[in-house]
Structure formats: structure tokens, C-alpha cells
Amino acid sequence: MNLPADPSWGFALLLGLFGSLGAIVPTALVLLLSDSWRQRLLPYLLSYATGTMVATPILALVPEAVERIDIYEVGVMMLCGLVLFFVLEWSVLWRHAHGEGKGPGDGTPIVGGIHQQRTAHATALLILIGDAVHNLSDGVAIGTACAADPTLGFVTTLAVVGHEIPQELSDFTILVASGFSRRRAIMWNTISALGTVLGVIMAYGGLAYANTLVPYALSVAAASFLYVGLADLVPTLHGQMGAAKGVWQFAMLVAGMVTIALLTLLPH
């Protein structure tokens, strides 16, 4: 592949599209699985997703944010993010509890399956928001690197795709586990992934404050991933793990963490 000697808008946008859709296409291969096989694999994929969801902020997002701003500022932004997502999830659950979640005739919220449905809906919403912020910051990184040197932009894009493949697989798995159809999960993941293109346009177009906002955006994204991983996914795993398959689910959880740890060694 011959890379251009000088950066151009066409090349930058091409990298943005590759950075966004390059991770979506491999995860879409999950659609080739039959429903029965997908249901068998879902608990293990969810364990892997939980591992990547917890490891990504700790090993990737927070360290990169700390390189750009003071660790105290990162901590404050993460606390604000945790409060924000708690309020957001609470508002989603409250809205459902005062809507279709009421019991027949007496206004008493139904527990059990309806409660799980509300929680799953809120989890899916937080996943999409956090992923959109993360993709936006990835796009800013690609656009900034491309403006400096096309080769650096290409290498950065490869690192982004390598990092995003397990993340998109995790997001897709969680959305499906939250009740999304496969087609709907792919559609919303694709819309979220296009934030990478927007980030490239912002950075390459010379938006003065884009690069300044990146560490704060990374901190908020880290908070969203931690909140979803620890508040929603880990309790779900506790409810699914039995003596027979618990060991394998734990192994998949660790595998997700190790995957992110290895991908953080790539240049980014």
C-alpha cells in the first residue's frame, strides 16, 4: 500500500471510515451464528465483554488521559461521570417504573423480569453513550496524527481498529444480551462508531479545543465503562455462574482483561 507523502482531506476521511467500520465488520460475523449457538455462547461472550469493559478504562483510557492532564482532574471528571451515569440510569429506570412497568390495576411496579428489562435498557443506553465518546476521542487521535504525518495516521488507525475489535464485540454482545435484535445492535453500534469520523473532521479541520478536550472525554468514557462493568455486568455474571461453567466464564473474564492489556502495547 502506497501512502501519500502529504496529508489530505480524502486520506484523513478514509482513515476515519476505516477506524470506525474496520472494527464493526468483524463483529458482524457473529450474525452468522444460529440462535441456538449464540445462546450457548452468550454467557461466555458476556464474561469476555465484562473483562474488556473493566480493563479498558483502567489500562487504556485513564493512563492516556493522565498523560495530558493532572491525575486529580482525571479523578474529578471520572467522579462526575459516575454520578452522571448513575443519574442517567436512575432516570431511565424511574421512567419505565412509572410507565409500562406498573402492575395491573394497583400501580405496584412488577419485579423480576420487568426489572431486568429496565436495567438492561439502561445498560444498553450507557454502553452506546460511552462508546460514542470513546470513538470520538479515537477520531481526534487519528486526525491529529494524520495532520502530522500520513504514515503516523495510518499506524494510529491500525492501533485503533485493533483496540476496538474486542470492544465492539463486547458492546454487541451486551446489546444483544440486553434484548436488542442482532440487526438493531449492529445498526446502533455502526451509528456510534461513526463518531470516529466526526473526531477526525474536528481534529484535522483544526478545531482549536478538540485536542484539549480529549483527556476530559476519555475520563468520562472511562467512568461509563467502569460503571456499566461493575454496576451492571458483574452482578449479571454472578447470577449466571454455576459450578459447572463458572470456571470457564471466569477464564473468559480474565481473557478479556489480558486482550486489552496486550493491545495497550500497540502504538496509539
Number of C-alpha atoms within 10 A of each C-alpha: 3 5 10 11 9 12 18 14 15 9 17 25 21 15 27 29 20 19 30 28 21 20 22 24 14 13 20 16 10 14 12 8 11 9 10 9 9 16 13 10 13 17 22 22 23 27 30 26 29 32 26 29 29 23 24 25 23 18 18 19 22 23 16 17 21 18 10 15 14 11 14 10 15 23 16 14 21 23 15 15 21 21 15 15 24 18 12 15 20 14 13 17 20 13 13 20 20 12 12 12 21 16 13 10 6 7 12 12 17 14 13 8 10 16 16 13 17 19 19 22 20 23 24 21 18 21 25 20 16 22 24 21 24 28 26 26 27 31 34 28 24 35 33 25 24 28 20 14 15 22 17 17 24 22 17 25 28 20 20 26 20 18 22 26 18 23 24 24 24 24 26 29 27 24 25 21 17 20 14 18 12 15 12 14 20 22 13 14 24 18 14 21 30 19 25 32 26 21 27 32 21 20 23 25 14 14 12 10 10 19 19 12 13 23 25 22 22 29 28 29 30 31 27 29 28 23 22 24 22 14 13 16 23 18 11 17 19 10 9 13 17 11 7 8 13 17 12 15 21 17 15 22 25 17 17 26 21 15 17 25 18 11 19 17 10 14 12 20
